[in-house]
Amino acid sequence: MNLKVTLEQHVDRLAKYCSDSKSDIRKCILDNFHWIDEDSFLCWSFREQSNGLCLYVLFASGNGEKLLKAIKKIANSNRCAKIYFITQRPKAFERKYKFKPLGTLMEMEVDK
């Protein structure tokens, strides 16, 4: 029996495992492309770069294998040159999905 995961449940999961607030995640969903089915959620955007159109995965929650297939299908159907995303678990994505790390995103708060 499949239990449907709601968008709000995905938002809760994402907020638990990333530094973005629930309201920031909701705003990102409204401002970008997204897809949801019974157990998985994906939010993405496109950006034109010097090497062509690139797909940026903004948020993903659910079945990893299904999400990877969806990401590749979106990238291929839009003729994207590259797929980019940020994770706090680079070793897992490198090992399981064959992504390669390009660098490390660093952050600093700005004094106001």
SULDAJO-V672834 format. One record per helix or strand of 3 or more residues. SS is the DSSP state (2 for helix, 1 for strand). FROM is the first residue (numbers start at 0). TO is the last residue. Records with the same first field share a line. If there is no record, write none. Layout:
# SULDAJO-V672834
SS = FROM-TO  FROM-TO
This chain:
# SULDAJO-V672834
2 = 6-16  21-30  63-76  89-96
1 = 32-35  40-48  51-60  81-84
